[in-house]
Amino acid sequence: MKKIETKIRNTALPLAACILILLLGCDSIEVETPSHLLSGENVYTDAKTVEAAMVAIYANLRDSGLLTGTPQGISTLMGNYADELDYYSPIRLAEEPFNKNSLTAAEPSIAELWNGAYNQIYQANAIVEGVRDSRFFTVEEQNQFTGESFFVRALIHFYLVNLYGDIPYITTTNYLENKIVSRMPEQEVYSAIVEDLMAAQELLPEMDVTAQHLRPNKYTALALLARVHLYTNNWELANQYSSVVIDNNGWEENIENVFLNTSSSTLWQFSPNEEDGNTLEANTFIILSAPPSERALSNRVVDAFEAEDLRRVHWVGEISDGTTTWFFPYKYKIGLGAGTSQEYSIVFRMAEQYLIRAEARTMLGDLAGAQADINKIRNRAGLVATSAFSEAELLNAIRQERQVEFFTEFGHRFFDLKRWGLLDEILNGVKPGWNSTDRVLPLPEKELLVNPNLQPQNDGY
């Protein structure tokens, strides 16, 4: 491929790309657009057109659905669902039932997460099918588009299985098949995710084709593979894949630069919509006046930092009305209209790989190696080396570092508590009416009515 777009914006697209995006605009698994309309030569005959459609998927991921930095994304919703955010709005926002643990299957935000995710999966599948065995693309172009689509498909299914439990794994645009799909057990979903990621890392190039980490490459796929194997307790492979990523990527030593768009610790990020724009996360989380009108960091997050932790200094903002002080996530510091683009929304970064490897090494008995990885994170934060030595101490140290390193980033906190079996212990007494069944969200009520094969509803709903 001769040229790769380096920006992900909602700019004007060629006519064929516009047609493609319109055709991909399904609302749920029950797709109404017959798949033959998506594979015609009028759409899949030009690499620039398909590339524009691929870039449009990343813009869609940035602006809506699970990974968006708006209040409708899981950074906000699951931050409220766990113990990271307090809710202040006098009007009912989408995050209120997450914060108050009052979710129902009829909640619009539940349907929006589900439908938005499967819409994006459908878009990725359309590209896979469109370029498959096509005479219009070089092998390099086919590999790039297919590898990226496999990665996107695996990534979204990863979040869905962690949010909803058993889910359908969708690999086609065939609306007749998709309207009657059944849920797969979590273990089978993870197997499908691994299969997609193994294919993606074989197809994707090693280099950063944008020079700005705006498109996933081989190491982005391996980073997600390391996370998947961590979540499924496959310590050997979690250690193996995180090590490959660590050995072939950089590290940002300055804590102040971690969330800049030039950070050497970034593996993959979304550029803003505008040339001089910044992140949606900054607009969502920064509090400009006291008291907060929507949300703020909980004291549980603020109190978790050790004394002298530079992350507390640089990544947590505060505001006061003269009597009370409130705190907010301040990883991203520049609003959308700042006039200069300095921050992009980072989806994968190297700190996670070190902490994945630390946990895997601990479980494999490499305690010295685990200490070294933990200290990589602590030293950048201005902290002394960990005193943890035994397996239990090291696991507690890793839990501490993950809490203060990844707060309000894509639901890490909730997913960590869930996989560690600590949800009940931590959230009982913090969340009203917390039950063990709250470990998964309800499936959207409408989806169960439209497709009975998705039954039964998750327990507790």
Solvent accessible surface area in square Angstrom, and as a share of the most:
residue,aa,sasa,rsa
1,M,36,0.16
2,K,212,0.90
3,K,141,0.60
4,I,21,0.11
5,E,79,0.35
6,T,53,0.31
7,K,51,0.21
8,I,2,0.01
9,R,37,0.14
10,N,101,0.52
11,T,84,0.49
12,A,105,0.81
13,L,54,0.27
14,P,69,0.43
15,L,138,0.69
16,A,24,0.18
17,A,0,0.00
18,C,51,0.30
19,I,58,0.29
20,L,0,0.00
21,I,62,0.31
22,L,144,0.72
23,L,42,0.21
24,L,4,0.02
25,G,50,0.48
26,C,13,0.08
27,D,112,0.58
28,S,15,0.10
29,I,8,0.04
30,E,48,0.21
31,V,3,0.02
32,E,129,0.58
33,T,32,0.19
34,P,41,0.26
35,S,34,0.22
36,H,127,0.57
37,L,83,0.41
38,L,4,0.02
39,S,63,0.40
40,G,25,0.24
41,E,98,0.44
42,N,102,0.52
43,V,1,0.01
44,Y,5,0.02
45,T,52,0.30
46,D,63,0.33
47,A,21,0.16
48,K,151,0.64
49,T,6,0.04
50,V,0,0.00
51,E,10,0.05
52,A,12,0.09
53,A,1,0.01
54,M,0,0.00
55,V,13,0.07
56,A,22,0.17
57,I,1,0.01
58,Y,0,0.00
59,A,3,0.02
60,N,37,0.19
61,L,1,0.01
62,R,8,0.03
63,D,52,0.27
64,S,50,0.32
65,G,13,0.12
66,L,3,0.01
67,L,4,0.02
68,T,1,0.00
69,G,4,0.04
70,T,28,0.16
71,P,38,0.24
72,Q,85,0.38
73,G,0,0.00
74,I,0,0.00
75,S,5,0.03
76,T,1,0.01
77,L,1,0.01
78,M,2,0.01
79,G,0,0.00
80,N,0,0.00
81,Y,1,0.00
82,A,1,0.00
83,D,5,0.03
84,E,4,0.02
85,L,4,0.02
86,D,57,0.29
87,Y,31,0.12
88,Y,85,0.32
89,S,13,0.08
90,P,125,0.79
91,I,116,0.59
92,R,143,0.52
93,L,42,0.21
94,A,28,0.22
95,E,1,0.00
96,E,30,0.13
97,P,0,0.00
98,F,0,0.00
99,N,25,0.13
100,K,99,0.42
101,N,26,0.13
102,S,61,0.39
103,L,15,0.08
104,T,73,0.42
105,A,15,0.12
106,A,66,0.51
107,E,13,0.06
108,P,84,0.53
109,S,7,0.04
110,I,0,0.00
111,A,27,0.21
112,E,99,0.44
113,L,4,0.02
114,W,0,0.00
115,N,33,0.17
116,G,21,0.20
117,A,0,0.00
118,Y,4,0.02
119,N,27,0.14
120,Q,3,0.01
121,I,0,0.00
122,Y,3,0.01
123,Q,15,0.07
124,A,0,0.00
125,N,1,0.00
126,A,1,0.01
127,I,0,0.00
128,V,4,0.02
129,E,45,0.20
130,G,8,0.08
131,V,0,0.00
132,R,142,0.52
133,D,133,0.69
134,S,21,0.14
135,R,182,0.66
136,F,73,0.31
137,F,16,0.07
138,T,77,0.45
139,V,109,0.63
140,E,99,0.44
141,E,22,0.10
142,Q,36,0.16
143,N,47,0.24
144,Q,10,0.05
145,F,0,0.00
146,T,22,0.13
147,G,0,0.00
148,E,0,0.00
149,S,0,0.00
150,F,33,0.14
151,F,0,0.00
152,V,0,0.00
153,R,16,0.06
154,A,0,0.00
155,L,0,0.00
156,I,2,0.01
157,H,0,0.00
158,F,0,0.00
159,Y,3,0.01
160,L,0,0.00
161,V,1,0.01
162,N,10,0.05
163,L,1,0.00
164,Y,0,0.00
165,G,4,0.04
166,D,54,0.28
167,I,0,0.00
168,P,2,0.01
169,Y,24,0.09
170,I,8,0.04
171,T,67,0.39
172,T,30,0.17
173,T,0,0.00
174,N,46,0.24
175,Y,61,0.23
176,L,105,0.52
177,E,96,0.43
178,N,2,0.01
179,K,74,0.31
180,I,105,0.53
181,V,27,0.15
182,S,64,0.41
183,R,43,0.16
184,M,52,0.23
185,P,68,0.43
186,E,53,0.24
187,Q,149,0.66
188,E,89,0.40
189,V,0,0.00
190,Y,26,0.10
191,S,68,0.44
192,A,19,0.15
193,I,0,0.00
194,V,34,0.20
195,E,124,0.55
196,D,10,0.05
197,L,0,0.00
198,M,71,0.32
199,A,35,0.27
200,A,0,0.00
201,Q,13,0.06
202,E,129,0.58
203,L,52,0.26
204,L,8,0.04
205,P,27,0.17
206,E,100,0.45
207,M,118,0.53
208,D,37,0.19
209,V,38,0.22
210,T,4,0.03
211,A,88,0.68
212,Q,54,0.24
213,H,51,0.23
214,L,1,0.00
215,R,4,0.01
216,P,1,0.01
217,N,16,0.08
218,K,43,0.18
219,Y,16,0.06
220,T,0,0.00
221,A,0,0.00
222,L,7,0.03
223,A,0,0.00
224,L,0,0.00
225,L,0,0.00
226,A,0,0.00
227,R,3,0.01
228,V,1,0.00
229,H,12,0.05
230,L,1,0.00
231,Y,22,0.08
232,T,58,0.34
233,N,97,0.50
234,N,57,0.29
235,W,52,0.18
236,E,114,0.51
237,L,54,0.27
238,A,0,0.00
239,N,37,0.19
240,Q,90,0.40
241,Y,21,0.08
242,S,0,0.00
243,S,23,0.15
244,V,52,0.30
245,V,0,0.00
246,I,17,0.09
247,D,109,0.57
248,N,77,0.39
249,N,43,0.22
250,G,35,0.34
251,W,35,0.12
252,E,24,0.11
253,E,116,0.52
254,N,68,0.35
255,I,8,0.04
256,E,106,0.47
257,N,49,0.25
258,V,2,0.01
259,F,8,0.03
260,L,51,0.25
261,N,25,0.13
262,T,115,0.67
263,S,3,0.02
264,S,54,0.35
265,S,2,0.01
266,T,3,0.02
267,L,7,0.04
268,W,0,0.00
269,Q,0,0.00
270,F,2,0.01
271,S,0,0.00
272,P,6,0.04
273,N,55,0.28
274,E,102,0.46
275,E,121,0.54
276,D,67,0.35
277,G,3,0.03
278,N,3,0.01
279,T,2,0.01
280,L,38,0.19
281,E,12,0.06
282,A,2,0.02
283,N,87,0.45
284,T,12,0.07
285,F,11,0.05
286,I,37,0.19
287,I,19,0.10
288,L,160,0.80
289,S,77,0.50
290,A,32,0.25
291,P,85,0.53
292,P,8,0.05
293,S,78,0.51
294,E,69,0.31
295,R,9,0.03
296,A,1,0.01
297,L,7,0.03
298,S,7,0.05
299,N,95,0.49
300,R,98,0.36
301,V,0,0.00
302,V,16,0.09
303,D,111,0.57
304,A,22,0.17
305,F,21,0.09
306,E,65,0.29
307,A,85,0.66
308,E,139,0.62
309,D,1,0.01
310,L,62,0.31
311,R,1,0.00
312,R,62,0.23
313,V,97,0.56
314,H,44,0.19
315,W,3,0.01
316,V,7,0.04
317,G,8,0.08
318,E,101,0.45
319,I,36,0.18
320,S,59,0.38
321,D,77,0.40
322,G,74,0.71
323,T,128,0.75
324,T,59,0.34
325,T,56,0.33
326,W,34,0.12
327,F,33,0.14
328,F,12,0.05
329,P,6,0.04
330,Y,67,0.25
331,K,10,0.04
332,Y,19,0.07
333,K,78,0.33
334,I,31,0.16
335,G,29,0.28
336,L,64,0.32
337,G,82,0.79
338,A,54,0.42
339,G,49,0.47
340,T,64,0.37
341,S,31,0.20
342,Q,75,0.33
343,E,4,0.02
344,Y,4,0.02
345,S,6,0.04
346,I,4,0.02
347,V,7,0.04
348,F,1,0.01
349,R,8,0.03
350,M,1,0.00
351,A,1,0.01
352,E,3,0.02
353,Q,0,0.00
354,Y,20,0.08
355,L,0,0.00
356,I,0,0.00
357,R,26,0.09
358,A,0,0.00
359,E,5,0.02
360,A,0,0.00
361,R,47,0.17
362,T,1,0.00
363,M,70,0.31
364,L,71,0.35
365,G,54,0.52
366,D,62,0.32
367,L,46,0.23
368,A,75,0.58
369,G,12,0.11
370,A,0,0.00
371,Q,42,0.19
372,A,59,0.46
373,D,3,0.02
374,I,0,0.00
375,N,27,0.14
376,K,66,0.28
377,I,2,0.01
378,R,20,0.07
379,N,91,0.47
380,R,12,0.04
381,A,1,0.00
382,G,42,0.40
383,L,16,0.08
384,V,121,0.69
385,A,60,0.47
386,T,20,0.11
387,S,111,0.72
388,A,9,0.07
389,F,139,0.58
390,S,47,0.30
391,E,83,0.37
392,A,67,0.52
393,E,85,0.38
394,L,0,0.00
395,L,28,0.14
396,N,88,0.45
397,A,19,0.15
398,I,1,0.00
399,R,68,0.25
400,Q,48,0.21
401,E,1,0.01
402,R,4,0.02
403,Q,26,0.11
404,V,0,0.00
405,E,1,0.00
406,F,3,0.01
407,F,0,0.00
408,T,9,0.05
409,E,18,0.08
410,F,11,0.05
411,G,3,0.03
412,H,12,0.05
413,R,24,0.09
414,F,3,0.01
415,F,3,0.01
416,D,3,0.02
417,L,2,0.01
418,K,24,0.10
419,R,55,0.20
420,W,40,0.14
421,G,65,0.63
422,L,35,0.17
423,L,10,0.05
424,D,51,0.27
425,E,129,0.58
426,I,38,0.19
427,L,0,0.00
428,N,83,0.43
429,G,85,0.82
430,V,55,0.32
431,K,12,0.05
432,P,78,0.49
433,G,62,0.60
434,W,16,0.06
435,N,86,0.44
436,S,66,0.43
437,T,49,0.29
438,D,14,0.07
439,R,98,0.36
440,V,13,0.08
441,L,1,0.01
442,P,0,0.00
443,L,0,0.00
444,P,1,0.01
445,E,86,0.38
446,K,141,0.60
447,E,10,0.05
448,L,13,0.06
449,L,135,0.67
450,V,62,0.36
451,N,9,0.05
452,P,92,0.58
453,N,68,0.35
454,L,1,0.01
455,Q,89,0.39
456,P,103,0.65
457,Q,38,0.17
458,N,18,0.09
459,D,109,0.56
460,G,66,0.64
461,Y,77,0.29
